[in-house]
Amino acid sequence: MSNEHLSPVYDLEERTFQFAKSVRKWVKKLPLTTSNIEDSKQLIRSSGSAGANYIEANESLSDKDFIFMTKICRKEAKESGYWLRLILKSNDNFAEEEAGKILLQESVELKKIFSSIISKSKH
């Protein structure tokens, strides 16, 4: 896995895209167990949904709609962190663990960014 997502990306649409893309690359390296397959499906869905909903938020017709859609982005970023944690805790000695921890940190940072956007949008 490359370190492409380590350098700051200030375009949030691009950053969420890179996050989802990195998640997809990472899950391909997981051991093929039933739980990893099922958990990966959830992770792939939530990681992509964070970015897709942010694009939708940027196209919203009202401030209220923008805040609502951004809250969904935050929820999806938080959910991505949950699935990443679960996968990491369920795969001892996984060779790509460090890459997973970087993705987990990115999910936390995205959640914080969305929280900040929501907070600033309410004022």
Phi, psi and omega in degrees: 000135181280168179264024185302328183274000178281327178283137186298135174245122186267347173276109187292329175297317179290320181298317179291327176296314180297323177299309181298319179296317179295322176300314181298320177295319184292317184294335177298337183267355180290148172301142182278081174249160180303314182293321178296321179297312181292315180295323179296322177301316179294317180296316179299317180298310184290323180294321177287326182294326179301313180288318181298320179289331177292321175300316179296321179299320180293342179258008184295156184266349180213162177297321180298316178295319178300314180297316179301312182294324179292327174296324176294319177303314179298317179299317181291323176295318178296318179296321177301319177298321178300310182294323177298314178301314182298315179297315180298317181289340182264359184231078178298142176060030177286127185300331182261024182300318182298320177297321177296322178293324177295318177296320178299316178297321179295322178297322178294316180295319178297318178300318179294320179297314179296322177298318179295318178299316180298313181299315181289332182284339182281346184268000000 
